[in-house]
């Protein structure tokens, strides 16, 4: 790739987590991949995120992205502001590491933004994967839910009124517009799909389901558990694998015991890329019972292994990550969810045809194309050279 004509910028991403964080998910994968692609275009990239016990040594990643870990899940917002303010005066960790003041700040708004326009002194892009309207009351109590939703839906919209937005789906773009963000200021840059490097692996002999992702309440893994419980009598060898980690795992295990399906559900905890590949290849179906997703990265990852998915039509970007009735099934309620799983497990021909269509669909989304589009936005937002 020839990037000699691309002026180098210093891009600073502000995100509360990175991919090594135990609570990291699809948003963190997106940032990691986009940052790595920007480096290939000749840009200097720094990620500032919260510190955590699982973090490796500070410094530069293999892809050339510099990582600064400051503060905790809550204090990272204040620490980010202090780092940026210090950088404006040639002080602080950016200057000590010879990174220089950033030309562009990408403020990743996971419900709560970093409020970068207040202190950046540089162009700011607001990156929003999805609007958290439904998730605030699921995760927090009434008071915190109202405060969080006010910040996201009213305060942030006004604070970022002169900034461009990036999101990953047309669904989120439309929802941001309903909050008052000018639609012409929102660019859609969808997720890519990592290339499948491992060999094709056989499906399990018995019917098998897979839920892949963080174990938190709004992922609604309970729906998958209830589906297994309902199908248990007619499919005595049915198994569900729940791959991922999170603080909601123990309540999920307790729910399995209450439903009498503990022997049918396997919790893997964190899985490596090799283990994830094996699980996605071997499952008959992937399930995405999530309440809301900005995109649906795991849907496309499953599709890249010819594995169709069942998900909810109203759950944001998932309706764009798949083609309903071709690469999987979208449903409107839990009853339909269970019925769709039953139908596809029983119909080998249709399920395999969907898997083949899913493989072709996944090929449309690459991180190279996504990175190139984001690089265009970086150039447009930063007319000055770094």
Secondary structure as UniProt FT lines:
FT   TURN            4..5
FT   STRAND          10..14
FT   TURN            19..20
FT   TURN            22..23
FT   HELIX           26..40
FT   TURN            41..42
FT   STRAND          44..49
FT   TURN            53..54
FT   STRAND          59..60
FT   TURN            62..63
FT   STRAND          66..69
FT   TURN            73..75
FT   HELIX           76..88
FT   TURN            89..90
FT   HELIX           92..96
FT   TURN            97..98
FT   STRAND          104..108
FT   HELIX           116..118
FT   STRAND          123..127
FT   TURN            133..135
FT   HELIX           136..139
FT   HELIX           142..150
FT   HELIX           151..155
FT   HELIX           156..159
FT   TURN            160..162
FT   STRAND          164..167
FT   HELIX           170..179
FT   HELIX           183..185
FT   STRAND          186..188
FT   STRAND          208..212
FT   HELIX           217..219
FT   HELIX           221..231
FT   TURN            232..234
FT   TURN            236..237
FT   STRAND          239..244
FT   TURN            247..248
FT   HELIX           249..259
FT   TURN            262..264
FT   STRAND          265..269
FT   HELIX           273..282
FT   STRAND          285..288
FT   HELIX           297..303
FT   TURN            304..306
FT   STRAND          309..312
FT   TURN            313..314
FT   HELIX           318..321
FT   TURN            325..327
FT   STRAND          328..331
FT   HELIX           334..346
FT   HELIX           348..362
FT   TURN            363..364
FT   HELIX           367..381
//
